[in-house]
Amino acid sequence: MDVLRYRSELLTWYDANKRDMPWRRTRDPYAILVSEVMLQQTQVSRVEAYWTRFLERFPTVEALAAAAEDDVCSVWSGLGYYHRARNLRKAAEAIARSGGDVPGTAELLRELPGIGAYTAAAVASIAFGEAVPVLDANVVRVLARLLAESEVVTRAPVRRRLEAAAVELLDPERSGDFNQAMMELGAVVCSPASPDCGRCPVGVHCLARSTGNPGEFPVTRGAARTKEMYETAALVVRRGRVLLTSDPDERGWWPGLWRLPRVVSGAGSEGAASRETKLHTLLLDDFGLTCDALVPVTTTAYGVTTNRVTLDVVSCSSPRGALRRARSIRWFTVGEALSLGVPAADRRILELHGPSLTGQ
Ligand code: SF4
């Protein structure tokens, strides 16, 4: 491949066609770091509003380092993968402790909590111009197609081949733009299911295109299957306040977030009945509460990683008893609850049903 020509064609296309994103208008390494952490596993269109709001609330590393974790999660609320928010705050603390400057190399960035190879390379190249390639899913797909890589791309030797190609192609003079151009190409032209080769600025270099079936690359072992899950959550309301619990397990999906108490089990009406029994047990054994009946309120659904969760919501009539544990179980007004870090599904339920149940 003519590497110089490839760089020139890709960057010319990028300069003329790049999407306008707010973080592309700043040189502030902290703001760029926030954008790259938010963009992990999340689409650009969702990140834009969150990024702007987050930086209004925490405009500097020092502001984020000094913030309470609940406040950070609250601003992050709805963006998902909350460990990113917590790690970003910890990273800000580490940066503030060492003088307040975001580290300028990928190697140093990787020492920060929650910063992996992809984010470190993206920040180092975009904010500081370090000549390190980014290999996110979009870039891996583009490279696998350019090379018509016939083996499974997650295999270590294949990964090394793609990394070597990424290093060779990278334009050291404009590494940040080049990395963004590769990601942009994968996002808007070389899409997973239907690459738009007729519009591709680097199609002349692409071996997959010359096979006539570019969509067959990259070779994977098969996409992860969606797993169905079923939950029942309880709206327990007493004296105008709703009961929420917080999972302190850092390895869980919702570490540190406040949620309605809930149980998980199998599908169908039998599953729903068994979940209600479990819910009574949970309320009594874990919280010290009893109630007369569990009354259906609504059924909703949400996604988390590769799981599709069907969520039955019930309200507990006449709850009574004294809370057994104080630390991770608390009563909140609906207004207080909505100001906390609360997952999007629970937030929707509280917004829709909280006021009528609490009389607020
Ligand atoms: Fe992707 Fe087609 Fe461009 Fe190859 S020619 S990089 S398959 S869009």
Residues whose N, C-alpha, C, O or C-beta is under 5 A from the ligand:
A	BS01	SF4	V142 R145 V189 C190 P195 D196 C197 C200 G203 C206 A208 R209 P214
